[in-house]
Amino acid sequence: MDETEDESYAAFLAERREEILQRIAEAAARAGRDASEVELLAVSKTVDVPQVDLAWKVGYRAFGENRPQELVRKLKGIASYPQMASARFDMIGHLQTNKVREVVGNVTLIHSVSSLHLAEAISKRGVGHDVTSDVLLEVNVSGEESKSGFSPDEVRAALGDILALPALRVHGLMTMAPAHDMDAARRTFSGLRELRDELASRSGLDLPVLSCGMSDDFPIAVEEGSTIVRLGRTVFDPSYVLG
Ligand SMILES: *Cc1c(COP(=O)(O)O)cnc(C)c1O
């Protein structure tokens, strides 16, 4: 991109960010929540490092990537932008056990711990490298076959073993809602919150973090208690129409 393109893209990013923050504030108000409880994670998987830099300049501070290889590429890229040294990167996508080495120690939060086996691999890697990973447990609340994550029963069964792992701290739960069905999305988000309440009271832990809500459904997620919305298209794509 040349400079004028940069400027107009940055103007789009800034304006859209204000609109998104407004939508979050309105949704929080409808639910009697404080908007400051909701973190906005800009999902940068479809854009390149210069666009991440522009997003940083308009105020985004936290980014999400869904593939380990692309995460590593982005981290290498932003190393040449010193102002972004404190940028937060989270891993939000499906993670295979043979890829944990690319993620552990490189991210602030892993949203997508989807099995006991993966939790064990993350902890094992952490023990070897003196890193305790902050994680969320991904739960397939809607039961769609295409979605990864623990079933609610699996997470109930595995929680004790996961909490016993030495190099892992569980902060809450993450889910993805079915697309194009706002009623199903709401049921998914409220189901995630109820499951969190149940697991928290059983374990005696707080589990304060609920990572849910994407471009099409984040206001509903905020109404239902989300504390991190993961937004890609609505942040970065000028052709995406914010509903
Ligand atoms: C891509 C992605 C998002 C963002 O989706 P949008 O619909 O573009 O907002 C959120 N979470 C995960 C896990 C993703 O892979």
The ligand as an ORCA input file, in Angstrom:
! r2SCAN-3c Opt
* xyz 0 1
  C     -11.563    -15.923     12.322
  C     -11.948    -16.153     13.720
  C     -12.674    -15.185     14.440
  C     -13.140    -13.881     13.818
  O     -14.214    -14.122     12.928
  P     -14.952    -12.922     12.186
  O     -16.274    -13.509     11.806
  O     -14.105    -12.536     11.030
  O     -15.119    -11.821     13.175
  C     -12.962    -15.445     15.764
  N     -12.579    -16.603     16.366
  C     -11.900    -17.548     15.708
  C     -11.507    -18.789     16.425
  C     -11.568    -17.365     14.364
  O     -10.884    -18.322     13.710
*
